[in-house]
Amino acid sequence: MTYSTLRYVDARLLKEWIHDEKEVAILDVREHGQYGEDHLFFAVSLPYSELELHLGRLVPRTGTRVVVYGDRSTEHAVQASARAMERLGYSNVHILKGGIEAWKEAGFVSFAGVNLPSKTFGEIAEHIYDTPRISASDLHALLNDSRQKVLIVDGRPVPEYRKMNIPGAICCPNGELALRIGELAPDPDTTIVVNCAGRTRSIIGAQTLINLGIPNKVYALENGTQGWYLADLPLEHKSNRLYPADVSKEDLDALRARSQALSRRFDIPVVDAGTVESWLRDETRSVFLCDVRTDEEHAQGDLPPIVQHAPGGQLIQATDQYVGVRKAGIVLCDTDGIRAPVVASWLKQLGWSVFLLEDTEGLRNLPAPARYEPELKHTHVLQADRLPEFLAQNPDAIVLDARPSLKFREASIAGARWMTRPNVAEALAGQSDRSAVLLGQGKDRLSLLAHELEANGFTDIHLCVVGDDFPQAAGLRVVPQEHMPDESCIDYLFFVHDRHDGNKAAARKYLEWETNLVSQIDERERSTFVIGH
């Protein structure tokens, strides 16, 4: 595709596309830090540095109407992304003319932060449902009242829980609540408080239990662990109190009936594998198959690769990380008929067309999604233990450290410079006659960087995958790179990044940002959500 064939769409037409009835994928192809500082409400982050690695998962149908955008300083990456998509067979790709600046000049709002639709939805859901909430100080008093039976459930994924948690809290991600809450709180007189780090998952977790009709009193912890910390109450760290792995078989039928009642309440359709297979062959519609179970269950490999692992709580909280096409269909599956209906009830309220898969057995013969591997003609693999020898023999080689920028800033080997794919053309102009060594922790992403170097004329590239102990274990001189300014760390989102690390001002700013989301969206964005039945 030559420059003259690039197709552009202006901001006002894109706004109409967002709200019409046809599918559209809005892809922000800047690096994650750039995206997180300022982006469209319904945009999906898909950085050019890893575009082809996730494109097929987020936009599986090549005929999908796609709009890619960035800002005026990233136009090269935007155009390169559009060309890359067309090389892969995507036939309906457009660029937002003038980027995000033109979007704002047209009078439309842009947003900081991540997972905007889901977090905004949570704020609206709390208001419509009038979800009961409890402040940190009131919860602290309740915990110190010997007459009260209280269970604190942390609705976040296990790694987030282990970073910090309310003292005594047990980790049970929101997507697991329908299956496991009875094991955690068998006594109906136990008061249950659901928390997260901020607001959304506390609200959704608590309201999930209320919607299921459990007999217990249920509250969302207002402002989560940040609210607790701002009340000058201590947090725990590296806790290991997790939900029970097993659920009594005698309880499964009752749990299933409760979830199915919720499914009927929200009118969630059930489909069989044959229907799903026909949808996947339909060139006019996008369908996402999602397994909402735990990491351990999905890892058993009992579902074909075309079924994406999307833990239920996170699929609600961060839908844009799993589904890249607005107005697409989402088909959910589990193996118990308990968790998927609950997740579906929330996705439908978020505005998605969602379905429950009747039986996973019929999916066995579905083909695996294609895996992208760039064709590399001038790239060789260099084993990490041979790196010192290679650099000694090739002292003029360019050493490019492609690890996350903050890792590079901590330390790298002497002479290395940080590099990411969109920076190649400008940063390495006129140097293609030199050998290049690429250092990183993942071969797939390094391969894309190598492909970019080849496209810019490099003919001697060496790809070296390093471990977590790099650079200290490299056997080379290690130097700190603290001179690298924040504005160069385009892959890292600095927006209130230290709100969980002792910065109370950042925590207050984040909570203010989250509670103000609803006031920033327009009526057409608001009407996407259909909350409460």
MARGUDREN-247165 format. One record per residue (C-alpha): residue in one letter; x, y, z. Coordinates in steps of 0.001 Angstrom, whole numbers. Layout:
# MARGUDREN-247165
<pt "a" <X Y Z>>
...
***
This chain:
# MARGUDREN-247165
<pt "m" <0 0 0>>
<pt "t" <1548 3313 -1053>>
<pt "y" <1040 6616 699>>
<pt "s" <-1573 7654 -1859>>
<pt "t" <-3764 4677 -978>>
<pt "l" <-4045 5504 2723>>
<pt "r" <-7671 6230 3577>>
<pt "y" <-8610 8896 6085>>
<pt "v" <-11735 9617 8089>>
<pt "d" <-12415 12886 9873>>
<pt "a" <-13419 13198 13509>>
<pt "r" <-17101 13897 12904>>
<pt "l" <-17556 10884 10649>>
<pt "l" <-15721 8680 13149>>
<pt "k" <-18085 9864 15864>>
<pt "e" <-21007 8718 13695>>
<pt "w" <-19338 5374 13064>>
<pt "i" <-18916 4831 16795>>
<pt "h" <-22653 5143 17344>>
<pt "d" <-24102 3534 14219>>
<pt "e" <-25095 -139 14068>>
<pt "k" <-22041 -1462 12220>>
<pt "e" <-18951 -2955 13791>>
<pt "v" <-15941 -702 14235>>
<pt "a" <-12513 -1161 15790>>
<pt "i" <-10845 2028 17030>>
<pt "l" <-7174 1293 17588>>
<pt "d" <-4800 3680 19324>>
<pt "v" <-1435 2522 17985>>
<pt "r" <739 4723 20169>>
<pt "e" <2728 3159 22989>>
<pt "h" <873 2400 26200>>
<pt "g" <2053 5464 28113>>
<pt "q" <1055 7798 25306>>
<pt "y" <-2347 6139 25002>>
<pt "g" <-3021 6267 28731>>
<pt "e" <-2426 9994 28974>>
<pt "d" <-5014 11000 26357>>
<pt "h" <-7281 8847 24180>>
<pt "l" <-10782 8334 22802>>
<pt "f" <-13383 6835 25144>>
<pt "f" <-13941 3668 23093>>
<pt "a" <-10376 3294 21813>>
<pt "v" <-8488 32 22228>>
<pt "s" <-4779 209 22940>>
<pt "l" <-2764 -1744 20363>>
<pt "p" <741 -260 20181>>
<pt "y" <2605 -443 16904>>
<pt "s" <5448 -2119 18809>>
<pt "e" <3307 -5259 19147>>
<pt "l" <566 -4682 16573>>
<pt "e" <703 -7952 14635>>
<pt "l" <1035 -10036 17813>>
<pt "h" <-2428 -9087 19090>>
<pt "l" <-4265 -7868 16004>>
<pt "g" <-5801 -11235 15142>>
<pt "r" <-7047 -11684 18699>>
<pt "l" <-8519 -8203 19066>>
<pt "v" <-9785 -7812 15483>>
<pt "p" <-10248 -11356 14158>>
<pt "r" <-12209 -10499 10994>>
<pt "t" <-10175 -8885 8223>>
<pt "g" <-13205 -7122 6758>>
<pt "t" <-13886 -5203 9970>>
<pt "r" <-14169 -1434 9672>>
<pt "v" <-11006 -227 11420>>
<pt "v" <-9810 3247 12382>>
<pt "v" <-6243 3672 13612>>
<pt "y" <-5014 6877 15176>>
<pt "g" <-2325 8523 17226>>
<pt "d" <-1264 12133 17507>>
<pt "r" <635 14489 15244>>
<pt "s" <3981 13351 16624>>
<pt "t" <3241 9675 15920>>
<pt "e" <1897 9925 12367>>
<pt "h" <4685 7678 11084>>
<pt "a" <3630 4846 13417>>
<pt "v" <-26 5389 12506>>
<pt "q" <664 5112 8782>>
<pt "a" <2963 2136 9330>>
<pt "s" <224 416 11336>>
<pt "a" <-2317 941 8573>>
<pt "r" <98 -466 5996>>
<pt "a" <901 -3461 8196>>
<pt "m" <-2792 -4236 8591>>
<pt "e" <-3385 -4099 4858>>
<pt "r" <-424 -6410 4254>>
<pt "l" <-2170 -8879 6560>>
<pt "g" <-5336 -8709 4483>>
<pt "y" <-7376 -6124 6389>>
<pt "s" <-9404 -4427 3695>>
<pt "n" <-11291 -1652 5476>>
<pt "v" <-8610 318 7320>>
<pt "h" <-8820 4074 7876>>
<pt "i" <-6725 6684 9668>>
<pt "l" <-8230 9410 11847>>
<pt "k" <-7213 12549 9978>>
<pt "g" <-5297 14898 12248>>
<pt "g" <-5159 12367 15071>>
<pt "i" <-6420 12988 18560>>
<pt "e" <-5758 16712 18200>>
<pt "a" <-8348 16894 15418>>
<pt "w" <-10767 14888 17563>>
<pt "k" <-10539 17502 20317>>
<pt "e" <-10627 20398 17864>>
<pt "a" <-13959 19012 16623>>
<pt "g" <-15327 19466 20150>>
<pt "f" <-15117 15856 21331>>
<pt "v" <-13700 14811 24691>>
<pt "s" <-10590 12705 25262>>
<pt "f" <-9670 10831 28415>>
<pt "a" <-6711 9789 30541>>
<pt "g" <-6472 6414 32241>>
<pt "v" <-7306 2905 31075>>
<pt "n" <-10390 683 30750>>
<pt "l" <-12603 3760 30471>>
<pt "p" <-15918 2166 29416>>
<pt "s" <-15829 -406 32210>>
<pt "k" <-14864 2066 34923>>
<pt "t" <-17439 4614 33815>>
<pt "f" <-20022 1834 33724>>
<pt "g" <-19188 934 37321>>
<pt "e" <-19881 4464 38509>>
<pt "i" <-23238 4536 36722>>
<pt "a" <-24134 1065 37984>>
<pt "e" <-23488 2118 41583>>
<pt "h" <-25882 5028 41147>>
<pt "i" <-28656 3081 39409>>
<pt "y" <-28509 52 41691>>
<pt "d" <-27813 2157 44783>>
<pt "t" <-25170 -389 45717>>
<pt "p" <-24583 -364 49492>>
<pt "r" <-21136 928 50413>>
<pt "i" <-19104 1216 53559>>
<pt "s" <-16273 3625 54308>>
<pt "a" <-12849 2505 55457>>
<pt "s" <-13361 3941 58943>>
<pt "d" <-16752 2256 59332>>
<pt "l" <-15342 -1072 58159>>
<pt "h" <-12457 -725 60588>>
<pt "a" <-14938 -194 63401>>
<pt "l" <-17006 -3175 62255>>
<pt "l" <-13949 -5414 62261>>
<pt "n" <-13191 -4378 65816>>
<pt "d" <-16719 -5123 67040>>
<pt "s" <-16554 -8621 68524>>
<pt "r" <-20296 -9056 68020>>
<pt "q" <-20013 -8840 64237>>
<pt "k" <-19123 -11570 61748>>
<pt "v" <-17413 -9935 58783>>
<pt "l" <-15821 -11347 55634>>
<pt "i" <-13717 -9115 53401>>
<pt "v" <-13480 -10402 49839>>
<pt "d" <-10870 -8886 47535>>
<pt "g" <-12343 -9091 44028>>
<pt "r" <-9093 -8502 42134>>
<pt "p" <-6818 -11060 40435>>
<pt "v" <-4367 -12836 42722>>
<pt "p" <-1226 -10855 41682>>
<pt "e" <-2945 -7536 42437>>
<pt "y" <-4189 -8863 45771>>
<pt "r" <-709 -9996 46753>>
<pt "k" <709 -6525 46174>>
<pt "m" <-1477 -5016 48909>>
<pt "n" <-4752 -5885 50609>>
<pt "i" <-7076 -4978 53458>>
<pt "p" <-5946 -6906 56577>>
<pt "g" <-7748 -10227 56756>>
<pt "a" <-9182 -10053 53235>>
<pt "i" <-9486 -13236 51189>>
<pt "c" <-8833 -13068 47456>>
<pt "c" <-11741 -14198 45305>>
<pt "p" <-11772 -12491 41888>>
<pt "n" <-15206 -11165 40951>>
<pt "g" <-15678 -13734 38206>>
<pt "e" <-15417 -16516 40802>>
<pt "l" <-17892 -15107 43331>>
<pt "a" <-20967 -16898 42002>>
<pt "l" <-19219 -20262 42306>>
<pt "r" <-17303 -19820 45551>>
<pt "i" <-19046 -17336 47857>>
<pt "g" <-20953 -20108 49641>>
<pt "e" <-17694 -21778 50638>>
<pt "l" <-16336 -18455 51879>>
<pt "a" <-19451 -17327 53769>>
<pt "p" <-21707 -20284 54608>>
<pt "d" <-23310 -18335 57458>>
<pt "p" <-26045 -15955 56197>>
<pt "d" <-25396 -13725 59219>>
<pt "t" <-21903 -12901 57981>>
<pt "t" <-21571 -9401 56550>>
<pt "i" <-19644 -9466 53268>>
<pt "v" <-17546 -6502 52129>>
<pt "v" <-16073 -6591 48619>>
<pt "n" <-13032 -4464 47896>>
<pt "c" <-10649 -3704 45064>>
<pt "a" <-7878 -1119 44765>>
<pt "g" <-10250 1699 43842>>
<pt "r" <-13930 1622 43036>>
<pt "t" <-15182 -371 40043>>
<pt "r" <-14551 -3948 41091>>
<pt "s" <-15771 -3254 44630>>
<pt "i" <-19066 -2044 43171>>
<pt "i" <-19432 -4810 40582>>
<pt "g" <-18450 -7535 43045>>
<pt "a" <-20879 -6393 45717>>
<pt "q" <-23709 -5883 43240>>
<pt "t" <-23029 -9320 41747>>
<pt "l" <-23740 -10942 45099>>
<pt "i" <-26849 -8813 45567>>
<pt "n" <-28103 -9656 42066>>
<pt "l" <-27590 -13338 42818>>
<pt "g" <-29861 -12949 45821>>
<pt "i" <-27569 -14231 48558>>
<pt "p" <-29049 -13729 52046>>
<pt "n" <-26058 -11896 53532>>
<pt "k" <-25634 -8177 53992>>
<pt "v" <-23266 -7017 51258>>
<pt "y" <-21277 -3798 50923>>
<pt "a" <-18726 -2358 48521>>
<pt "l" <-15718 -859 50271>>
<pt "e" <-15746 2771 49225>>
<pt "n" <-12533 3610 47358>>
<pt "g" <-10987 208 48053>>
<pt "t" <-7455 -162 49342>>
<pt "q" <-6751 3461 48426>>
<pt "g" <-9592 4634 50648>>
<pt "w" <-8248 2433 53435>>
<pt "y" <-4762 3866 53026>>
<pt "l" <-6082 7443 52865>>
<pt "a" <-7830 6805 56197>>
<pt "d" <-4351 6126 57622>>
<pt "l" <-5086 2446 58119>>
<pt "p" <-2372 -155 57460>>
<pt "l" <-2434 -2518 54507>>
<pt "e" <-1047 -6023 54309>>
<pt "h" <1388 -7141 51633>>
<pt "k" <2223 -10490 50018>>
<pt "s" <-830 -12171 51523>>
<pt "n" <-1805 -15659 50425>>
<pt "r" <-5396 -16143 51589>>
<pt "l" <-7112 -17411 48443>>
<pt "y" <-10570 -18672 47569>>
<pt "p" <-11163 -22406 48134>>
<pt "a" <-10132 -24465 45130>>
<pt "d" <-12964 -26960 45528>>
<pt "v" <-16706 -26438 45764>>
<pt "s" <-19041 -29003 47301>>
<pt "k" <-20672 -31027 44523>>
<pt "e" <-23888 -31075 46528>>
<pt "d" <-24130 -27294 46115>>
<pt "l" <-23541 -27094 42364>>
<pt "d" <-27144 -27575 41261>>
<pt "a" <-28379 -24810 43570>>
<pt "l" <-25589 -22476 42454>>
<pt "r" <-26363 -23234 38820>>
<pt "a" <-30055 -22542 39326>>
<pt "r" <-29231 -19190 40940>>
<pt "s" <-26997 -18147 38043>>
<pt "q" <-29508 -19322 35457>>
<pt "a" <-32178 -17222 37137>>
<pt "l" <-29898 -14210 36691>>
<pt "s" <-29379 -15186 33058>>
<pt "r" <-33141 -15280 32496>>
<pt "r" <-33542 -11944 34240>>
<pt "f" <-31183 -10340 31737>>
<pt "d" <-32443 -12409 28795>>
<pt "i" <-29077 -13906 27847>>
<pt "p" <-29393 -16186 24774>>
<pt "v" <-27903 -19680 24797>>
<pt "v" <-26266 -20967 21599>>
<pt "d" <-24802 -24295 20541>>
<pt "a" <-21404 -24960 19023>>
<pt "g" <-22836 -25361 15530>>
<pt "t" <-24279 -21860 15648>>
<pt "v" <-20983 -20444 16865>>
<pt "e" <-19109 -22240 14104>>
<pt "s" <-21425 -20739 11484>>
<pt "w" <-20877 -17288 12985>>
<pt "l" <-17125 -17747 12762>>
<pt "r" <-17490 -18486 9042>>
<pt "d" <-19656 -15395 8530>>
<pt "e" <-17521 -12712 6890>>
<pt "t" <-19875 -9951 8045>>
<pt "r" <-19713 -10398 11828>>
<pt "s" <-17015 -10622 14483>>
<pt "v" <-17350 -13168 17277>>
<pt "f" <-15177 -13497 20369>>
<pt "l" <-15107 -16789 22279>>
<pt "c" <-14064 -16315 25904>>
<pt "d" <-13338 -18813 28666>>
<pt "v" <-14158 -17046 31942>>
<pt "r" <-12645 -19647 34273>>
<pt "t" <-9448 -19406 36324>>
<pt "d" <-5919 -19476 34923>>
<pt "e" <-5431 -22998 36234>>
<pt "e" <-8599 -24326 34634>>
<pt "h" <-7881 -22751 31265>>
<pt "a" <-4316 -24085 31336>>
<pt "q" <-5678 -27642 31361>>
<pt "g" <-6143 -27250 27620>>
<pt "d" <-9666 -28649 27460>>
<pt "l" <-10772 -25903 25057>>
<pt "p" <-9389 -25191 21567>>
<pt "p" <-6959 -22278 21087>>
<pt "i" <-9609 -20170 19357>>
<pt "v" <-11249 -19723 22786>>
<pt "q" <-9509 -16794 24456>>
<pt "h" <-8854 -16930 28181>>
<pt "a" <-10621 -13960 29762>>
<pt "p" <-11119 -14388 33538>>
<pt "g" <-14677 -13263 34232>>
<pt "g" <-13948 -10403 36590>>
<pt "q" <-11318 -8956 34293>>
<pt "l" <-13489 -9351 31205>>
<pt "i" <-15997 -7029 32895>>
<pt "q" <-13333 -4684 34264>>
<pt "a" <-11141 -4492 31153>>
<pt "t" <-13286 -5599 28226>>
<pt "d" <-11173 -3560 25810>>
<pt "q" <-8163 -5778 26529>>
<pt "y" <-9995 -8842 25205>>
<pt "v" <-12491 -7522 22642>>
<pt "g" <-11282 -4979 20101>>
<pt "v" <-14399 -4537 17967>>
<pt "r" <-17339 -2439 19095>>
<pt "k" <-20739 -4070 18433>>
<pt "a" <-19202 -7531 17996>>
<pt "g" <-20692 -10662 19543>>
<pt "i" <-19189 -12264 22659>>
<pt "v" <-19746 -15953 23419>>
<pt "l" <-18887 -17042 26964>>
<pt "c" <-18162 -20495 28263>>
<pt "d" <-17272 -22227 31493>>
<pt "t" <-17636 -25848 32566>>
<pt "d" <-20149 -25403 35364>>
<pt "g" <-22906 -23124 34060>>
<pt "i" <-22428 -20898 37114>>
<pt "r" <-19834 -18256 36311>>
<pt "a" <-20471 -17424 32644>>
<pt "p" <-24127 -16362 33175>>
<pt "v" <-23072 -13814 35794>>
<pt "v" <-20351 -12366 33583>>
<pt "a" <-22817 -12267 30687>>
<pt "s" <-25315 -10292 32765>>
<pt "w" <-22750 -7528 33213>>
<pt "l" <-21487 -7553 29622>>
<pt "k" <-25037 -7135 28371>>
<pt "q" <-25479 -4106 30621>>
<pt "l" <-22187 -2775 29259>>
<pt "g" <-23880 -2792 25857>>
<pt "w" <-22480 -5966 24295>>
<pt "s" <-24301 -8677 22353>>
<pt "v" <-23442 -11605 24591>>
<pt "f" <-24291 -15301 24404>>
<pt "l" <-23749 -18402 26523>>
<pt "l" <-22265 -21488 24911>>
<pt "e" <-24393 -24524 25618>>
<pt "d" <-21674 -27141 25244>>
<pt "t" <-17950 -26794 24627>>
<pt "e" <-17514 -30272 23137>>
<pt "g" <-18609 -29134 19680>>
<pt "l" <-15739 -26647 19505>>
<pt "r" <-13051 -29323 19374>>
<pt "n" <-12553 -29203 15617>>
<pt "l" <-12350 -25443 15244>>
<pt "p" <-9048 -24347 13709>>
<pt "a" <-6470 -22576 15831>>
<pt "p" <-6049 -18866 15084>>
<pt "a" <-3111 -18030 12847>>
<pt "r" <74 -17057 14647>>
<pt "y" <1994 -14168 13125>>
<pt "e" <5705 -14553 12500>>
<pt "p" <7479 -11946 10388>>
<pt "e" <9681 -13107 7549>>
<pt "l" <13218 -12213 8565>>
<pt "k" <16005 -12425 5998>>
<pt "h" <18881 -10746 7821>>
<pt "t" <18257 -11680 11450>>
<pt "h" <20076 -14314 13491>>
<pt "v" <19471 -15657 16993>>
<pt "l" <22218 -14871 19500>>
<pt "q" <22198 -16900 22707>>
<pt "a" <22464 -14756 25835>>
<pt "d" <25572 -16554 27093>>
<pt "r" <27383 -15608 23865>>
<pt "l" <26584 -11902 24137>>
<pt "p" <29923 -10838 25733>>
<pt "e" <31919 -12741 23105>>
<pt "f" <29879 -11273 20256>>
<pt "l" <30262 -7697 21484>>
<pt "a" <34000 -8188 21983>>
<pt "q" <34293 -9328 18375>>
<pt "n" <31934 -6622 17075>>
<pt "p" <32760 -3459 19043>>
<pt "d" <30970 -1212 16540>>
<pt "a" <27637 -3035 16819>>
<pt "i" <24604 -998 17835>>
<pt "v" <23145 -2446 21040>>
<pt "l" <19401 -1855 21368>>
<pt "d" <17702 -2686 24668>>
<pt "a" <14015 -3322 23938>>
<pt "r" <12950 -4234 27461>>
<pt "p" <10357 -1986 29163>>
<pt "s" <11777 1511 29497>>
<pt "l" <11710 1533 33293>>
<pt "k" <13746 -1684 33322>>
<pt "f" <16251 -37 31011>>
<pt "r" <16322 3052 33209>>
<pt "e" <17223 948 36238>>
<pt "a" <20281 -426 34440>>
<pt "s" <21555 -1840 31174>>
<pt "i" <24878 -2826 29709>>
<pt "a" <27336 -98 28793>>
<pt "g" <26708 1388 25376>>
<pt "a" <23130 172 25046>>
<pt "r" <20328 2492 24064>>
<pt "w" <16623 1982 24627>>
<pt "m" <14596 1235 21523>>
<pt "t" <11019 498 20589>>
<pt "r" <9623 -157 17136>>
<pt "p" <8081 3261 16316>>
<pt "n" <11395 4998 17088>>
<pt "v" <13553 2981 14690>>
<pt "a" <13317 5083 11530>>
<pt "e" <14242 8363 13207>>
<pt "a" <16658 7126 15875>>
<pt "l" <18721 4889 13586>>
<pt "a" <18671 6884 10351>>
<pt "g" <21912 6515 8404>>
<pt "q" <23266 3656 10533>>
<pt "s" <22010 636 8600>>
<pt "d" <25549 -371 7592>>
<pt "r" <26289 -1393 11196>>
<pt "s" <25466 -4649 12955>>
<pt "a" <22616 -4435 15453>>
<pt "v" <22022 -6477 18600>>
<pt "l" <18467 -6511 19950>>
<pt "l" <17998 -7327 23634>>
<pt "g" <14621 -8189 25102>>
<pt "q" <12620 -10649 27168>>
<pt "g" <10312 -11941 24431>>
<pt "k" <11261 -13303 21021>>
<pt "d" <7956 -12372 19360>>
<pt "r" <8224 -8683 20131>>
<pt "l" <11929 -8634 19283>>
<pt "s" <11105 -10207 15927>>
<pt "l" <8826 -7278 15093>>
<pt "l" <11623 -4885 16004>>
<pt "a" <14036 -6864 13834>>
<pt "h" <11572 -6712 10951>>
<pt "e" <11433 -2937 11372>>
<pt "l" <15215 -2731 11208>>
<pt "e" <15275 -4864 8068>>
<pt "a" <12675 -2573 6505>>
<pt "n" <15018 327 7271>>
<pt "g" <17962 -1275 5497>>
<pt "f" <19769 -3199 8249>>
<pt "t" <21310 -6434 6967>>
<pt "d" <23095 -7848 10038>>
<pt "i" <20745 -8157 13008>>
<pt "h" <21204 -10371 16060>>
<pt "l" <18249 -11151 18270>>
<pt "c" <19121 -11965 21899>>
<pt "v" <16461 -12995 24432>>
<pt "v" <17588 -12180 27980>>
<pt "g" <16179 -13226 31332>>
<pt "d" <14920 -11372 34384>>
<pt "d" <18481 -11333 35753>>
<pt "f" <19683 -9112 32894>>
<pt "p" <21851 -7040 32869>>
<pt "q" <23528 -8129 36107>>
<pt "a" <24038 -11695 34838>>
<pt "a" <25219 -10664 31385>>
<pt "g" <28919 -10698 32259>>
<pt "l" <29303 -7154 30966>>
<pt "r" <29723 -3736 32528>>
<pt "v" <26393 -2593 33954>>
<pt "v" <25489 1088 34082>>
<pt "p" <22392 2879 35412>>
<pt "q" <20391 4801 32835>>
<pt "e" <18608 7230 35133>>
<pt "h" <19343 10046 32695>>
<pt "m" <16463 8802 30524>>
<pt "p" <13645 11372 31006>>
<pt "d" <10053 10407 31754>>
<pt "e" <8847 11759 28421>>
<pt "s" <11034 9220 26620>>
<pt "c" <9437 6320 28516>>
<pt "i" <6518 6216 26105>>
<pt "d" <5584 2642 26986>>
<pt "y" <4890 3461 30650>>
<pt "l" <1831 5278 31975>>
<pt "f" <2897 7827 34580>>
<pt "f" <-670 9014 35237>>
<pt "v" <-995 8593 39051>>
<pt "h" <1306 5569 38702>>
<pt "d" <2440 5662 42327>>
<pt "r" <-1014 5802 43924>>
<pt "h" <-421 2370 45493>>
<pt "d" <3131 3147 46582>>
<pt "g" <2723 5760 49276>>
<pt "n" <1681 8823 47267>>
<pt "k" <-1556 9999 48880>>
<pt "a" <-1913 12921 46485>>
<pt "a" <-1846 10496 43553>>
<pt "a" <-4440 8276 45244>>
<pt "r" <-6756 11240 45788>>
<pt "k" <-6249 12376 42192>>
<pt "y" <-7079 8894 40880>>
<pt "l" <-10277 8604 42917>>
<pt "e" <-11330 12089 41830>>
<pt "w" <-10643 11106 38216>>
<pt "e" <-12728 7945 38515>>
<pt "t" <-15722 9583 40168>>
<pt "n" <-15695 12356 37543>>
<pt "l" <-15804 10023 34535>>
<pt "v" <-19580 10044 34229>>
<pt "s" <-19716 13828 33979>>
<pt "q" <-17288 13791 31035>>
<pt "i" <-19119 11428 28674>>
<pt "d" <-21812 12625 26304>>
<pt "e" <-25341 11272 26055>>
<pt "r" <-24536 9000 23117>>
<pt "e" <-21700 7389 25043>>
<pt "r" <-23920 7112 28102>>
<pt "s" <-26687 5421 26098>>
<pt "t" <-24320 2555 25253>>
<pt "f" <-24926 1200 28745>>
<pt "v" <-28221 -517 29563>>
<pt "i" <-28100 -954 33316>>
<pt "g" <-30565 -2736 35551>>
<pt "h" <-33539 -4958 34808>>
***
